[in-house]
Amino acid sequence: MKKCGFVAVLGETNAGKSTLINRLVGQKVSIVSRKIQTTASRIHGIVIRGESQIILVDTPGFSKNEKNVQLERTAWQACGESDSILFLVDASKKNFNNSIALLKKIDDSRKISLLLNKIDLVHKPKLLELSQMLSKTRDFENIFMISSLTGSGVDRVLDCLASALPEKEWLYGDDEITDSSMEKYASEITREHIYHRIHQEIPYLCVVKTENLQNQADGSVKISQNIYVKNRAHRIIFLGRNGGKIKAIGKAAREELSSLLKREVHLFLHVLIDKSSRPTFGEVV
């Protein structure tokens, strides 16, 4: 009998949620950045494990000083709609008060598995101590010690998730790895490289929209994207001296898209001042 269900990945910012989902899926479906709250909308990664289809939901991270109430609401909504929760903790941190506070907000009836991440950076005695400390907060279905970066312990997580899912027909085809459209996927990749090269608060105040995506006769793909920014000053920063900044963003995004899509990509970026009422908190369209 086939099984299918949603699993929300929850935790503080920079705990490694997007890296974990990419590792579980086996391919990049969610952007990775050192900056906080780079996951602006829910991204579904799809994994087939035997007869089970696991739909992973990447959520915005939580930080001590929340930047946007809507991002937090998105995370809690994903948590409420999922069959189970993976709660990810960066085990290399020194302070776990925020993670404990988050765990206490989750209803006791919810099925939660604890994942201690970045174990390659932590001595085993600390991992055991951390596991015991967090277990005093609530009961966990499972406790896993993993490294999203190296993949250590990840197979066991997949096996446990697959066996615990409810019996249900699959919601997606067996060759799908994400529910994102190609246009949104391309926007996500460009947004990741914006985070790498534009600093402070500015990346959170832009919107990346793929306006056109066309397959070419020679097998390549032409992608045209608009990057909407708040004002002229932000546009100048995005462009950089002699257009150098936006060229670097475009080059990096184009190279990654070509690698992921396994075909030549022609990427055209346009930085525009947004005069509409569209939301501007680092989202993609």
Helices and strands as residue ranges (DSSP letters): E 3-11, H 17-25, E 43-49, E 52-58, H 69-81, E 84-90, H 97-105, E 112-117, G 119-121, H 124-135, E 142-145, H 154-164, H 182-197, G 202-205, E 207-215, E 221-229, H 232-239, G 241-243, H 244-261, E 265-273
